[in-house]
Amino acid sequence: MKKVLTLLLALAMMLCLVACTGSGAEETKPSANTGLQVGYAKINVTPSYSVGLSGYSDAESRLSEGFVTYIYATCLAFTEGEETILLYTVDSIAMERDNAEKFRKLITEATGIPGDKIFFGATHAHSCPLKSGQYLQDLGNWVVEGAQKALADRAPAKMFAGTHELEGMNFVRHYEMVDGTYAGSNFGDFSKAIVGYATESDPQMVLVKFDYEDESKKDVLMVNWQAHPDSGSELGRNQIAASWVGPLRDELEKLSGMQVAYFTGASGNQNKDSRIAADTNNLNWKAYGEKMGQLTNDALSCLQPVPGAGIKTTRQMFAAEIDHSWDHMLPQAKEVYNLWKSLDKSTADALGKTYGFTSSYQARAIITRANMGATTELEINAFSIGGIGFTTGTYEMFSDHGLYVKENSPFDVTFIITGNSGYIPTPEAFEYRSYEADTGYFAPTTGQKLAEAYVEMLKQVQ
C-alpha cells in the first residue's frame, strides 16, 4: 500500500512540475475565470529620428522634421474560456498585409497567441512614418511590447455597446453639380454650382465599453467612426502627427476618465476637408478632434449591456478583381508619368488631360494596374465578442459598402475597421470619375462583392 501511495505522490508531483513549467503560450493565460477578461496597452511609437512620411504620392521626398502630436499603437487583449485574441489600432496610413504578417510572427513567438487570432487596424492618419527600414523594426518591437502589456493587464470586465448618429460631422467628398454632372474629391470641375452629394455618408458612431469589476482600473472605450483622418495643411507637411485622432483621444480620455482606442471605419470617400461650406470646414484639425472627443463623450449615454458570451473568429483571402479597363492607354500613361518625374506635375497633368486622364496620379495607377494580374488577394477577417460583430481589412472601403454591411449584418451593433492598401470604390464612383476610382486598383464590382463576403463571415461568427 505504501508503495502505491508513494508512486501516486510522485506522479502528482511530476504533473504539477509540468503544469508549472509550460510554454510561453501557457504563461499568457489569465487566472481561471469563465467570463470575459480584457487587457489594454497604449505604446508610444513616435520615432526619435527622421523618417519618411506616408499618405501622399511624393512620400519618398517627405522626411519628418519633428512631430506635432505623439503617435501610438493601442493593443486590446480579449480572453473568454480557452479563446484569446489581440486587436491593434495603429496611428498609421495603413497596416499592410505583408507587415501585419511580420508582426504576427513576432507576437506569436513572444506570447504564443496564434497569428490568426491577431487583428490589425489603422487610424489612417496621413502624416505618419512609412513602415520600412529602422522604423519597421522598431514598430515590430513596440507591437510585441503592446501585446505583452495588454495580456498582463487582463481582468474581468462587463461589456457595453451602442450607436449614436452625428449628422453633419462627416460627409462624402463626391458632389453633384447643377448641370447633373459630378465632381469627384481631389479632382473635378468645381466651376459649376454644387447642389448635393453624389453618394451617402455614414453618420453612425459605434462605441464599445469594457467596465472592469476592479474599480481601481480605468475602463476601456473603443470608438469606431467613419471619417477620413487627412492631415490638413495646417499640420505642417513634414511633421509627424496623428491628425485629429490625437486630440479626439486626448479630449475623450480627459472627459470620460477611460482608456481610449480609436478605429477608422469605412471612410474611403469621406473627408472633413470638404469643398462644400459646412460647420466642419471652419474647424482646424485640433479643434475638430477636440469637438469629436466632446461629442463622443456626450454619446456615452447610448451604451447598453451586451447579452451573450464567447469569442468567435474567422479569416479568409478574398480575390479582389483588378481594373484593367485602361490597359490600352499604357503608352500614353508612361509618357505622362515620365514627364511628371522629369519636369513638374502641372505640365504632366496638362498632357494627361489631352489623353482623358484626370491627373498624373491616374497615369501612374494605369502603369501599376497593367502589371498586376486579374485578381489580387486581400485578407479579410470577422470576429465576435459577446453580441458584437467586428470586421477588419487593410484598404479603404467606401461608406456605401460599410452601410451595406451594417444593414445586413446579423449583429445589432457592427464595428467596421479599415485602413488603406488601396481604395475600393463603388460602381458609381467609376461613372463620375472619382479620384479613388481613377487612382485605385480595383474593378467596379469589387466593393459590393467584398461587402457581401463580410456579411457572410459575420453570420459565421454570430
C-alpha positions, 0 to 999 in steps of 0.5 A, a space after each residue: 500500500 505504501 508503495 502505491 501511495 508513494 508512486 501516486 505522490 510522485 506522479 502528482 508531483 511530476 504533473 504539477 512540475 509540468 503544469 508549472 513549467 509550460 510554454 510561453 503560450 501557457 504563461 499568457 493565460 489569465 487566472 481561471 475565470 469563465 467570463 470575459 477578461 480584457 487587457 489594454 496597452 497604449 505604446 508610444 511609437 513616435 520615432 526619435 529620428 527622421 523618417 519618411 512620411 506616408 499618405 501622399 504620392 511624393 512620400 519618398 521626398 517627405 522626411 519628418 522634421 519633428 512631430 506635432 502630436 505623439 503617435 501610438 499603437 493601442 493593443 486590446 487583449 480579449 480572453 473568454 474560456 480557452 479563446 484569446 485574441 489581440 486587436 491593434 489600432 495603429 496611428 498609421 496610413 495603413 497596416 499592410 498585409 505583408 507587415 501585419 504578417 511580420 508582426 504576427 510572427 513576432 507576437 506569436 513567438 513572444 506570447 504564443 497567441 496564434 497569428 490568426 487570432 491577431 487583428 490589425 487596424 489603422 487610424 489612417 492618419 496621413 502624416 505618419 512614418 512609412 513602415 520600412 527600414 529602422 522604423 519597421 523594426 522598431 514598430 515590430 518591437 513596440 507591437 510585441 511590447 503592446 501585446 505583452 502589456 495588454 495580456 498582463 493587464 487582463 481582468 474581468 470586465 462587463 461589456 457595453 455597446 451602442 450607436 449614436 448618429 452625428 449628422 453633419 460631422 462627416 460627409 462624402 467628398 463626391 458632389 453633384 453639380 447643377 448641370 447633373 454632372 459630378 465632381 469627384 474629391 481631389 479632382 473635378 470641375 468645381 466651376 459649376 454650382 454644387 447642389 448635393 452629394 453624389 453618394 451617402 455618408 455614414 453618420 453612425 458612431 459605434 462605441 464599445 465599453 469594457 467596465 472592469 469589476 476592479 474599480 481601481 482600473 480605468 475602463 476601456 472605450 473603443 470608438 469606431 467612426 467613419 471619417 477620413 483622418 487627412 492631415 490638413 495643411 495646417 499640420 505642417 507637411 513634414 511633421 509627424 502627427 496623428 491628425 485629429 485622432 490625437 486630440 479626439 483621444 486626448 479630449 475623450 480620455 480627459 472627459 470620460 476618465 477611460 482608456 481610449 482606442 480609436 478605429 477608422 471605419 469605412 471612410 474611403 470617400 469621406 473627408 472633413 476637408 470638404 469643398 462644400 461650406 459646412 460647420 466642419 470646414 471652419 474647424 482646424 484639425 485640433 479643434 475638430 478632434 477636440 469637438 469629436 472627443 466632446 461629442 463622443 463623450 456626450 454619446 456615452 449615454 447610448 451604451 447598453 449591456 451586451 447579452 451573450 458570451 464567447 469569442 468567435 473568429 474567422 479569416 479568409 483571402 478574398 480575390 479582389 478583381 483588378 481594373 484593367 479597363 485602361 490597359 490600352 492607354 499604357 503608352 500614353 500613361 508612361 509618357 505622362 508619368 515620365 514627364 511628371 518625374 522629369 519636369 513638374 506635375 502641372 505640365 504632366 497633368 496638362 498632357 494627361 488631360 489631352 489623353 482623358 486622364 484626370 491627373 498624373 496620379 491616374 497615369 501612374 495607377 494605369 502603369 501599376 494596374 497593367 502589371 498586376 494580374 486579374 485578381 489580387 488577394 486581400 485578407 479579410 477577417 470577422 470576429 465576435 465578442 459577446 453580441 458584437 460583430 467586428 470586421 477588419 481589412 487593410 484598404 479603404 472601403 467606401 461608406 456605401 459598402 460599410 452601410 451595406 454591411 451594417 444593414 445586413 449584418 446579423 449583429 445589432 451593433 457592427 464595428 467596421 475597421 479599415 485602413 488603406 492598401 488601396 481604395 475600393 470604390 463603388 460602381 458609381 464612383 467609376 461613372 463620375 470619375 472619382 479620384 479613388 476610382 481613377 487612382 485605385 486598383 480595383 474593378 467596379 464590382 469589387 466593393 459590393 462583392 467584398 461587402 457581401 463576403 463580410 456579411 457572410 463571415 459575420 453570420 459565421 461568427 454570430 
